[in-house]
């Protein structure tokens, strides 16, 4: 399957350190980005994303979505019709006894099994020089 050269890319954990850099690189490369954060209405948590989009002249190509990694189906709207997904969100827990660490994967990681369309099975580095 060829790498995605243009189109819509959904980015989970978009307001995190890595996710925000991925968003900026994708916008700079001409992609439309669906940035998924816990609360899209929190200006404190999303202002750096909207500023990055404005700096890249891409404010019209950034769409914010709210999503909770632990709620099944919460990312479905953002993923629907996307050409690719960059998953930078992380499920973080405080240290707990060994037995409670082993639990089923978060719903997001199971979501890919419901897809009927083909998925990319490889990674490609982001464009350089942006």
Secondary structure as UniProt FT lines:
FT   STRAND          8..12
FT   TURN            13..15
FT   HELIX           17..28
FT   TURN            29..30
FT   STRAND          32..37
FT   TURN            40..41
FT   HELIX           43..55
FT   TURN            56..57
FT   HELIX           59..61
FT   STRAND          62..66
FT   TURN            69..70
FT   TURN            72..75
FT   HELIX           76..79
FT   TURN            80..81
FT   STRAND          84..87
FT   HELIX           98..101
FT   HELIX           107..111
FT   HELIX           112..114
//
